[in-house]
Amino acid sequence: MPDTPEAALEADVVVIGLGPGGEHLAASLARAGLSVVGVDRRLVGGECPYFGCIPSKMMIRAADALAEGRRVPALAGESEVRPDWTAVADRIRDEATDDWDDKVAVERLEKAGARFLRGTGRLDGPGRVVVTTADGEVTVAASRGVVLNTGTEPAVPPILGLAGTPYWTNRDIVRVRDLPASLAVLGGGAIGCELAQAFARFGVEVTVIEALDRILGPEEPEASAVVHKAFEAEGITVRTGVGVTAVSHEGAFSIGLADGTSVGADALLVAAGRRTNLGDIGLDTVGLDPAARTLAVTKKMRVKGAKRLWAIGDITGKGAFTHMSMYQANVAIRDLTGEDGPWADYRAVSRATFTDPEVGSVGMTEDQARRAGIRVGVGTAALPESSRGWLHKVGNDGVVKVVVDLDRDVLVGATAVGPSGGEIIGMLVTAVHAEVPLATLRGMHFAYPTFHRAIETALSAVS
């Protein structure tokens, strides 16, 4: 564990927020010989390993195994599946989170040569941070500067009655050891949809409530339609285009909807997005707007309008993904150690939603490309009509969609929905990032019979 902090410290760099990108940056700079102080009030490692990516994907992996077991009668005989959540809860506690203890992560950080302060860090002018710890305040002067990686918190909408109820966010649901009989999910984004399907496959009666006209709103409409259809086939109730007006809890939840109906459930998961942690970190002391929701950064991750200040991760508004935070951390590391690029490039930002079917996407959607004034060509291919999709027979629904800039003859976006959609998208990420000409892509070999072979069909269908 870290030793008792002195009242004043000096360092080359202070890192506030030790999520995946911040932890990686702090350790890397320390190994490079810089004096580094890392600050976090929560768990070193951040949201992803303790409350996000890792525990949720353990749930999803287990739920997918159940779904495959139930598909045996359509392919190979008979099967009987009896879910047991205990195995999942134990694995999350023991393998993923060490019972939500970051001792190993702290030791790893300190072994790299960084100093760790558990507390709340606040800017106090350029290159200065005041850390409030359990033992008092510590002022740290950073000769090179400060890196912000303060991340996000679950957003809880101001719905009448909600605040006084025992609702869950993602930070609560990953600790669940006893499943409810029924679950309402407020929000049909990636987190809400992933967890809704996982719990449904373990026998929970699930209702997803989304105010927008479709679930997975940032994705292509074709992707939303495929996942919506899969949810309904599995018995998940999906309510779209309706807001929540009030929530009450008397032994069970009652969720009032704007259309006058209501939804009852034993448990409620609020998955209504995230809010950035910028509210009280002293932005005003470095000449920035204290009410800012995100920080504008240069291609070197330097915060615009501030001196000796860098920012990475969710607070930059470039995508609230672990892989984005790690990518930006490496950019900032190069700048802070005097290396020469490459610098940040966001043309081919990819993401994956681990529903079944999976949704992988990169770059612009068709609508975004059209609104950007691009002369757009679009090609699609239905996965069940591919050779691999036909062989797969069940659980094979999906689509590959490519978005082309016809004037430049390059892809600017793509979506792959289906089994391993997050893996199929990999080749398309490369194509968007490297601006591979459409003619070159059409002239490639696509292994037979694979799901990614549907990319060839989609490319051929571009109008």
C-alpha positions as CSV (number, residue, x, y, z in Angstrom):
1,M,0.0,0.0,0.0
2,P,1.2,3.6,-0.6
3,D,3.0,5.3,2.3
4,T,1.7,8.3,4.1
5,P,1.9,11.3,1.8
6,E,3.9,14.4,2.6
7,A,2.2,17.8,2.6
8,A,4.0,18.8,-0.6
9,L,5.5,16.8,-3.4
10,E,7.3,17.5,-6.7
11,A,7.1,15.4,-9.9
12,D,7.5,15.6,-13.6
13,V,3.9,14.5,-14.3
14,V,0.7,14.1,-12.3
15,V,-2.0,11.8,-13.6
16,I,-5.5,12.4,-12.2
17,G,-7.6,9.4,-12.9
18,L,-6.2,5.9,-13.2
19,G,-8.6,4.1,-15.5
20,P,-7.1,1.9,-18.2
21,G,-5.5,4.8,-20.1
22,G,-4.4,6.7,-17.0
23,E,-2.8,3.7,-15.4
24,H,-1.0,2.8,-18.6
25,L,0.2,6.3,-19.1
26,A,1.5,6.7,-15.5
27,A,3.3,3.4,-15.5
28,S,4.8,3.9,-19.0
29,L,6.1,7.4,-18.1
30,A,7.6,6.1,-14.8
31,R,9.3,3.2,-16.7
32,A,10.7,5.9,-19.1
33,G,12.4,7.6,-16.2
34,L,10.0,10.3,-15.4
35,S,8.8,11.1,-11.8
36,V,5.1,10.4,-11.8
37,V,2.4,10.8,-9.2
38,G,-0.9,9.0,-10.0
39,V,-4.1,10.0,-8.2
40,D,-7.5,8.2,-8.0
41,R,-10.2,8.3,-5.4
42,R,-11.6,4.9,-6.6
43,L,-10.1,1.7,-7.8
44,V,-6.9,1.8,-9.9
45,G,-7.8,0.3,-13.3
46,G,-11.1,2.2,-13.4
47,E,-14.5,1.3,-14.7
48,C,-13.5,-1.4,-17.2
49,P,-12.1,-4.2,-15.1
50,Y,-14.3,-3.7,-12.0
51,F,-17.7,-2.5,-13.3
52,G,-17.7,-2.5,-17.1
53,C,-16.1,-4.3,-19.9
54,I,-14.6,-7.3,-18.1
55,P,-17.4,-8.4,-15.6
56,S,-20.1,-7.7,-18.2
57,K,-18.4,-9.8,-20.8
58,M,-18.1,-12.6,-18.3
59,M,-21.9,-12.4,-18.0
60,I,-22.3,-12.3,-21.7
61,R,-20.0,-15.3,-22.3
62,A,-22.0,-17.4,-19.9
63,A,-25.3,-16.3,-21.4
64,D,-24.1,-17.0,-24.9
65,A,-23.1,-20.5,-23.8
66,L,-26.7,-21.1,-22.6
67,A,-28.1,-19.8,-25.9
68,E,-25.9,-22.2,-27.9
69,G,-27.0,-25.0,-25.7
70,R,-30.6,-24.2,-26.5
71,R,-29.8,-24.3,-30.2
72,V,-28.7,-27.9,-30.1
73,P,-32.1,-29.3,-31.0
74,A,-32.0,-27.4,-34.3
75,L,-28.6,-28.8,-35.2
76,A,-27.5,-31.9,-33.4
77,G,-30.1,-33.7,-31.3
78,E,-31.4,-32.9,-27.8
79,S,-30.3,-30.7,-25.0
80,E,-31.4,-29.5,-21.6
81,V,-30.0,-26.3,-20.2
82,R,-30.3,-25.3,-16.5
83,P,-28.9,-21.8,-15.8
84,D,-26.9,-21.2,-12.6
85,W,-25.9,-17.6,-11.9
86,T,-23.6,-18.6,-9.0
87,A,-20.8,-19.6,-11.4
88,V,-21.0,-16.2,-13.0
89,A,-21.1,-14.2,-9.8
90,D,-18.2,-16.2,-8.4
91,R,-16.1,-15.7,-11.5
92,I,-16.7,-11.9,-11.5
93,R,-15.8,-11.7,-7.8
94,D,-12.8,-14.0,-7.8
95,E,-11.3,-13.8,-11.3
96,A,-12.2,-10.3,-12.6
97,T,-12.3,-8.0,-9.6
98,D,-10.5,-9.7,-6.6
99,D,-13.7,-8.8,-4.7
100,W,-13.4,-5.2,-6.0
101,D,-9.9,-4.8,-4.5
102,D,-7.2,-3.0,-6.5
103,K,-4.2,-4.1,-4.4
104,V,-2.6,-5.9,-7.3
105,A,-3.1,-2.9,-9.6
106,V,-1.6,-0.5,-7.1
107,E,1.4,-2.8,-6.6
108,R,1.8,-3.0,-10.4
109,L,1.8,0.8,-10.7
110,E,4.3,1.3,-7.9
111,K,6.5,-1.5,-9.2
112,A,6.7,0.5,-12.5
113,G,8.1,3.4,-10.5
114,A,5.1,5.7,-10.0
115,R,3.8,7.0,-6.7
116,F,0.1,6.5,-5.9
117,L,-2.1,8.8,-3.9
118,R,-5.6,7.6,-3.0
119,G,-7.7,10.7,-3.0
120,T,-9.5,13.4,-5.0
121,G,-7.2,15.4,-7.3
122,R,-8.0,19.0,-8.1
123,L,-6.2,21.5,-10.4
124,D,-4.7,24.5,-8.6
125,G,-3.2,26.4,-11.5
126,P,-1.0,25.2,-14.3
127,G,1.1,22.3,-13.2
128,R,-0.3,22.2,-9.7
129,V,-2.6,19.6,-8.2
130,V,-4.1,19.5,-4.7
131,V,-5.0,15.9,-3.6
132,T,-7.4,15.4,-0.7
133,T,-6.5,12.1,0.9
134,A,-7.7,10.4,4.1
135,D,-4.7,11.9,5.8
136,G,-5.2,15.4,4.7
137,E,-4.2,17.6,1.7
138,V,-1.2,17.1,-0.5
139,T,0.0,19.7,-3.0
140,V,1.9,18.3,-6.0
141,A,3.9,20.5,-8.4
142,A,4.4,18.9,-11.8
143,S,7.3,20.4,-13.8
144,R,6.1,19.0,-17.2
145,G,2.4,19.0,-16.5
146,V,-0.8,17.3,-15.6
147,V,-2.8,14.6,-17.4
148,L,-6.5,14.3,-16.8
149,N,-8.3,11.0,-17.2
150,T,-11.2,11.5,-14.9
151,G,-13.6,9.4,-16.9
152,T,-17.4,9.1,-16.4
153,E,-20.0,8.1,-13.9
154,P,-23.4,6.5,-14.7
155,A,-25.9,9.1,-15.6
156,V,-29.1,9.0,-13.6
157,P,-32.0,11.1,-15.2
158,P,-34.1,13.3,-13.0
159,I,-37.2,11.2,-13.2
160,L,-39.9,11.8,-10.5
161,G,-39.4,9.3,-7.6
162,L,-36.3,7.5,-9.0
163,A,-33.8,8.9,-6.6
164,G,-35.5,7.4,-3.6
165,T,-35.6,3.8,-5.0
166,P,-33.0,1.0,-4.9
167,Y,-32.3,1.1,-8.6
168,W,-29.1,-0.4,-10.0
169,T,-26.5,1.1,-12.3
170,N,-23.8,-1.0,-14.0
171,R,-21.8,-0.7,-10.8
172,D,-24.5,-2.5,-8.8
173,I,-25.5,-5.1,-11.3
174,V,-22.1,-6.6,-11.6
175,R,-22.2,-7.5,-7.9
176,V,-25.6,-9.2,-8.0
177,R,-25.5,-12.8,-6.6
178,D,-29.3,-13.5,-6.6
179,L,-31.2,-12.9,-9.8
180,P,-34.5,-11.1,-9.7
181,A,-37.6,-12.7,-11.3
182,S,-38.0,-9.6,-13.5
183,L,-35.9,-6.7,-14.6
184,A,-36.7,-3.4,-16.3
185,V,-33.8,-1.7,-18.2
186,L,-34.0,2.0,-18.6
187,G,-32.0,2.7,-21.7
188,G,-31.6,0.8,-24.9
189,G,-27.9,1.7,-25.6
190,A,-25.0,-0.8,-25.7
191,I,-24.8,-1.3,-21.9
192,G,-28.5,-1.7,-21.5
193,C,-28.9,-4.1,-24.4
194,E,-25.9,-6.3,-23.4
195,L,-27.1,-6.7,-19.8
196,A,-30.7,-7.1,-20.8
197,Q,-30.0,-10.1,-23.0
198,A,-27.6,-11.7,-20.6
199,F,-30.1,-11.6,-17.7
200,A,-32.9,-12.8,-20.0
201,R,-30.9,-15.8,-21.0
202,F,-30.6,-16.7,-17.3
203,G,-34.4,-16.8,-17.0
204,V,-35.1,-13.3,-15.9
205,E,-38.2,-11.6,-17.4
206,V,-36.8,-8.5,-19.0
207,T,-38.3,-5.3,-20.4
208,V,-36.1,-2.7,-22.2
209,I,-37.5,0.9,-22.2
210,E,-35.9,3.4,-24.7
211,A,-37.1,6.9,-25.3
212,L,-35.8,7.1,-28.8
213,D,-37.6,5.4,-31.7
214,R,-35.1,2.4,-31.7
215,I,-32.6,0.7,-29.5
216,L,-28.9,1.1,-30.3
217,G,-29.6,4.6,-31.6
218,P,-26.0,5.5,-32.6
219,E,-25.8,2.4,-34.8
220,E,-27.2,1.9,-38.3
221,P,-31.0,1.3,-38.4
222,E,-30.3,-2.1,-39.9
223,A,-28.3,-3.1,-36.8
224,S,-31.0,-1.9,-34.5
225,A,-33.6,-3.9,-36.4
226,V,-31.6,-7.1,-36.3
227,V,-31.0,-6.9,-32.5
228,H,-34.6,-5.8,-31.8
229,K,-35.8,-8.9,-33.7
230,A,-33.4,-11.2,-31.8
231,F,-34.6,-9.7,-28.5
232,E,-38.2,-10.3,-29.2
233,A,-37.5,-13.9,-30.4
234,E,-35.9,-14.5,-27.0
235,G,-38.9,-13.1,-25.1
236,I,-37.4,-9.7,-24.2
237,T,-40.0,-7.0,-24.3
238,V,-38.8,-3.8,-26.1
239,R,-40.6,-0.5,-25.6
240,T,-39.2,2.2,-27.8
241,G,-40.3,5.8,-28.5
242,V,-41.7,6.3,-25.0
243,G,-40.2,8.2,-22.0
244,V,-40.4,7.4,-18.3
245,T,-42.5,9.9,-16.3
246,A,-42.2,8.5,-12.8
247,V,-40.7,5.6,-10.8
248,S,-41.9,4.2,-7.5
249,H,-40.9,1.2,-5.3
250,E,-42.9,-0.6,-2.8
251,G,-41.5,-4.1,-2.7
252,A,-41.3,-4.0,-6.5
253,F,-40.8,-1.2,-9.1
254,S,-43.5,0.5,-10.9
255,I,-42.3,2.5,-13.9
256,G,-44.8,5.0,-15.3
257,L,-44.5,5.7,-19.1
258,A,-45.4,8.8,-21.1
259,D,-48.1,6.9,-23.0
260,G,-50.0,6.3,-19.8
261,T,-49.0,2.7,-19.4
262,S,-46.6,1.3,-16.7
263,V,-44.1,-1.5,-16.4
264,G,-43.6,-3.5,-13.2
265,A,-40.4,-5.3,-12.3
266,D,-38.6,-6.6,-9.3
267,A,-35.4,-4.8,-10.2
268,L,-34.5,-1.7,-12.3
269,L,-31.3,-1.1,-14.1
270,V,-30.6,2.5,-15.1
271,A,-28.5,2.4,-18.2
272,A,-29.2,5.9,-19.5
273,G,-25.7,6.9,-20.6
274,R,-22.7,8.4,-18.8
275,R,-21.7,11.8,-17.5
276,T,-18.2,13.1,-17.5
277,N,-16.3,13.8,-14.3
278,L,-15.3,17.4,-14.9
279,G,-17.5,19.2,-12.4
280,D,-15.1,19.9,-9.6
281,I,-11.5,19.4,-10.8
282,G,-10.5,23.0,-10.9
283,L,-10.8,23.8,-14.6
284,D,-11.4,27.4,-13.7
285,T,-7.9,27.6,-12.2
286,V,-6.3,26.9,-15.6
287,G,-8.6,29.2,-17.6
288,L,-11.2,26.7,-18.7
289,D,-14.9,26.6,-18.4
290,P,-15.8,24.8,-15.1
291,A,-19.1,23.7,-16.7
292,A,-17.5,22.0,-19.7
293,R,-18.9,18.5,-20.5
294,T,-15.8,17.6,-22.5
295,L,-12.3,19.0,-23.1
296,A,-11.1,20.0,-26.6
297,V,-7.7,18.5,-27.3
298,T,-5.1,18.8,-30.0
299,K,-3.8,15.9,-31.9
300,K,-1.1,15.5,-29.2
301,M,-3.8,15.3,-26.5
302,R,-2.9,18.8,-25.1
303,V,-6.0,20.6,-23.8
304,K,-6.8,23.6,-25.9
305,G,-6.7,26.9,-24.0
306,A,-4.7,25.6,-21.0
307,K,-0.9,25.3,-20.3
308,R,0.9,22.1,-19.4
309,L,-2.4,20.1,-19.4
310,W,-3.2,17.0,-21.3
311,A,-6.5,15.0,-21.4
312,I,-7.3,11.4,-22.5
313,G,-10.3,9.1,-22.4
314,D,-14.0,9.7,-22.1
315,I,-13.6,13.4,-21.1
316,T,-12.2,14.2,-24.6
317,G,-15.5,13.3,-26.3
318,K,-13.8,11.1,-28.9
319,G,-15.5,7.9,-27.8
320,A,-16.1,6.4,-24.3
321,F,-14.2,3.2,-25.0
322,T,-11.3,1.5,-23.2
323,H,-9.5,1.2,-26.5
324,M,-9.8,4.9,-27.1
325,S,-8.4,5.8,-23.7
326,M,-5.4,3.5,-24.3
327,Y,-4.9,4.9,-27.8
328,Q,-4.9,8.4,-26.6
329,A,-2.6,7.5,-23.6
330,N,0.0,6.3,-26.1
331,V,-0.3,9.6,-28.0
332,A,0.2,11.6,-24.8
333,I,3.1,9.4,-23.8
334,R,4.9,10.1,-27.1
335,D,4.4,13.9,-26.6
336,L,5.5,13.9,-22.9
337,T,8.6,11.9,-23.7
338,G,9.6,14.0,-26.8
339,E,8.8,11.4,-29.4
340,D,7.6,12.3,-32.9
341,G,4.1,10.9,-33.5
342,P,2.0,9.4,-34.9
343,W,-0.6,11.7,-33.5
344,A,-4.3,11.2,-32.9
345,D,-6.5,10.3,-35.9
346,Y,-10.2,9.6,-35.4
347,R,-11.3,8.6,-38.9
348,A,-11.6,5.0,-38.1
349,V,-12.9,4.8,-34.5
350,S,-14.4,1.3,-34.0
351,R,-16.7,-0.1,-31.4
352,A,-18.5,-3.3,-30.6
353,T,-21.7,-4.1,-28.8
354,F,-21.7,-7.7,-27.5
355,T,-25.3,-8.6,-27.9
356,D,-26.1,-11.7,-29.8
357,P,-26.0,-11.0,-32.7
358,E,-22.9,-8.8,-32.1
359,V,-22.7,-5.3,-33.6
360,G,-19.3,-4.1,-34.8
361,S,-19.0,-0.7,-36.5
362,V,-16.4,1.8,-37.6
363,G,-16.4,5.4,-38.8
364,M,-19.5,7.2,-40.1
365,T,-23.0,5.8,-40.5
366,E,-24.8,6.4,-43.7
367,D,-26.8,9.2,-42.2
368,Q,-23.6,10.9,-40.7
369,A,-21.9,10.7,-44.1
370,R,-24.8,12.2,-45.9
371,R,-25.1,15.1,-43.4
372,A,-21.3,15.7,-43.8
373,G,-22.0,16.4,-47.5
374,I,-20.4,13.3,-48.9
375,R,-21.7,11.7,-52.1
376,V,-22.5,8.4,-50.5
377,G,-22.7,4.9,-51.9
378,V,-24.1,2.1,-49.8
379,G,-23.8,-1.7,-50.1
380,T,-25.4,-4.3,-47.9
381,A,-25.3,-8.1,-47.6
382,A,-27.6,-10.3,-45.5
383,L,-25.6,-12.7,-43.4
384,P,-28.1,-15.6,-43.5
385,E,-27.8,-15.5,-47.3
386,S,-24.0,-16.1,-47.2
387,S,-22.6,-19.6,-47.3
388,R,-21.4,-19.4,-43.7
389,G,-24.8,-18.0,-42.6
390,W,-26.6,-20.8,-44.3
391,L,-24.4,-23.4,-42.7
392,H,-24.8,-21.7,-39.2
393,K,-28.6,-22.2,-39.6
394,V,-29.7,-20.8,-36.2
395,G,-28.5,-17.6,-34.5
396,N,-27.3,-16.5,-37.9
397,D,-29.2,-13.3,-38.4
398,G,-27.2,-10.2,-39.4
399,V,-26.0,-7.8,-42.1
400,V,-22.8,-6.2,-43.4
401,K,-23.2,-2.6,-44.5
402,V,-20.5,-0.4,-46.1
403,V,-20.6,3.3,-46.5
404,V,-18.5,4.7,-49.4
405,D,-17.3,8.1,-50.4
406,L,-18.0,7.8,-54.1
407,D,-15.9,10.8,-55.0
408,R,-12.7,9.4,-53.3
409,D,-13.6,5.7,-53.9
410,V,-13.0,4.8,-50.2
411,L,-14.9,3.5,-47.3
412,V,-15.8,6.0,-44.6
413,G,-17.8,3.7,-42.4
414,A,-19.1,0.1,-42.1
415,T,-21.2,-2.1,-39.8
416,A,-21.1,-5.8,-39.3
417,V,-24.0,-7.4,-37.4
418,G,-24.1,-11.1,-36.7
419,P,-22.1,-13.9,-35.1
420,S,-18.6,-12.4,-34.3
421,G,-19.7,-9.0,-35.7
422,G,-17.0,-7.4,-33.6
423,E,-14.4,-9.5,-35.3
424,I,-15.7,-9.1,-38.8
425,I,-15.4,-5.4,-38.5
426,G,-11.6,-5.6,-38.1
427,M,-10.8,-5.8,-41.8
428,L,-13.2,-2.9,-42.4
429,V,-11.5,-0.8,-39.7
430,T,-8.2,-1.2,-41.6
431,A,-9.9,-0.3,-44.9
432,V,-11.3,3.0,-43.4
433,H,-8.2,3.9,-41.6
434,A,-5.8,3.3,-44.5
435,E,-8.3,4.6,-47.1
436,V,-7.9,1.5,-49.2
437,P,-9.5,2.1,-52.6
438,L,-12.8,0.3,-53.2
439,A,-11.3,-1.3,-56.4
440,T,-8.5,-2.8,-54.3
441,L,-11.0,-4.2,-51.8
442,R,-13.2,-5.7,-54.5
443,G,-10.1,-7.4,-56.0
444,M,-9.1,-9.2,-52.8
445,H,-9.5,-12.9,-51.8
446,F,-12.2,-13.6,-49.1
447,A,-11.8,-17.0,-47.5
448,Y,-14.6,-19.4,-48.0
449,P,-16.8,-20.1,-46.2
450,T,-16.5,-17.4,-43.6
451,F,-18.8,-14.7,-42.2
452,H,-16.4,-12.0,-43.3
453,R,-16.9,-13.2,-46.9
454,A,-20.2,-11.2,-46.8
455,I,-18.0,-8.1,-47.0
456,E,-17.3,-9.0,-50.6
457,T,-21.0,-9.2,-51.3
458,A,-21.6,-5.8,-49.7
459,L,-18.8,-4.2,-51.7
460,S,-20.2,-5.6,-54.9
461,A,-23.6,-4.1,-54.0
462,V,-22.4,-0.5,-53.7
463,S,-24.5,1.6,-55.9
